[in-house]
């Protein structure tokens, strides 16, 4: 049976995986919004308990509909997708439990957003569903949390500013995390370990993860050295700080490059983009950068060894666990983007993205919630672009407006 037209569907958004750590935060965010929301998962008792908890803060949440489904039961997922304009997914690791949800959405012409950071899974979804999603006019948008909305929308914002004020796109943008404080949940830990485990088992996945253009529609055969992610300590003269690797660069940079390709290379071809983390100035800044870089390398190396990977998992938060509300409220991040007309030239545009709570949870629940609302409620104001998209290529200026209204800072200035 064909799914009803979008205008006739019962819900604007179905939150899939609502009872997980991040899912509960997104549910609390959406429950306060004016939209037709349902919560979904496989365990009715947990969903009913969540609904009671939400109603204690937002009384109207006591009426939230509950939908049941199983990630391994395609019929149940298709029944859910057919009832809503958008599925908002928080259940991971997505490589293990996300593929059926995306397939169900594409089949029913239902838009979709999630918080994955799993490059190998996104590539799999692109190859399997991009063309069909275009035909069904579905917007399938992964990476709608801290990875990768600040990077993707930040670059899009800076490029829009350059086109309006400089008359052309910037050929080089570098992102530096100037300040960040946040916690770690069991779900995030499980997803990270799953990516490393898959890379250990599969040489093709290792090659994909190492390819700076691995998510491009047609990855170029030649890889430019300047596209490689930063792996060591480097002095960044534009921010006057010692920098080291940024943990999320491996996904964020790929999403930004896919956006450029989907926009018809609006940023230029070639376009250079990189990400790093600031550690301060002087000998202390250098030492902190070196210590972090060495520790990150040791962690990744250990996670590729099965016995050590098991030991790491025992020490990380269990699925469903994460920072307390007090810890989330103390979180924050500040990101700076420096744009140049030519690599090595003088900075011409500076952008800043600021979040005022835990980046991976407080701000991510806001970013994912607003992305889902944008896809569901702003459909007529979005670009006529469908398929496996990115936040900027799917929602661009409209999502930027929503996030500013929600309290995030997205600002640009000429240098």
Buried (B, 14 or more C-beta within 10 A) or exposed (E): EEBEEBEEBBBBBBBBBBBBBBBBBBBBBBBEBEBBBBBBBBEEEBBBEBBEBBBEEBEEBEEBBBBBBBBEEBEBBBBBBBBBBBBBBBBBBBBBBBBBBBBBBBBBBBBBBBBBBBBBBBBBBBEBBBEBBBEBBBBBBBBBBBBBBBBBBBBBBBBBBBBEEBEEBBBBBBBBBBEBEBBBBBBBBBBBBBBBBBBBEEEEBBEBBBBBBBBBEEBBEEEEEEBEBBEEBBEBEBBEBBBBBBBBBBBBBBBBBBBBBBBEEBBBEBBBBBBBBBBBEEEEBBBBBBEBBEEBEEBEEBBBEEEEBEEBBEEBBBBBBBBEEEBBEBBBBBBBBBBBBEEEEEBBBBBBBBBBBBBBBBBBBBBBBBBBBBBBBBBEEBBEBBBBBBBBBBBBBBBBBBBEEBEBEBEBEEE
